[in-house]
């Protein structure tokens, strides 16, 4: 079955998530993947630190796990990679 491009709106709807949640998870996943590669850490090594399978890391990084992966898990991965995460609130006009 060939890959199909889909809109963020369609992806969010099919996953039962808001567009903002999907967008933020995608951003965090891309950041995690980039940091892991820059640090020279394999998926297997990261998986051992998280006590999960390498396959689970591959799912998360490929976006397959977007619906099921929680923000807590993504923040935990960032912490293991040596990054802190802060949420900043601001009033919108």
Helices and strands as residue ranges (DSSP letters): H 8-15, H 19-38, H 43-50, H 54-62, H 71-80
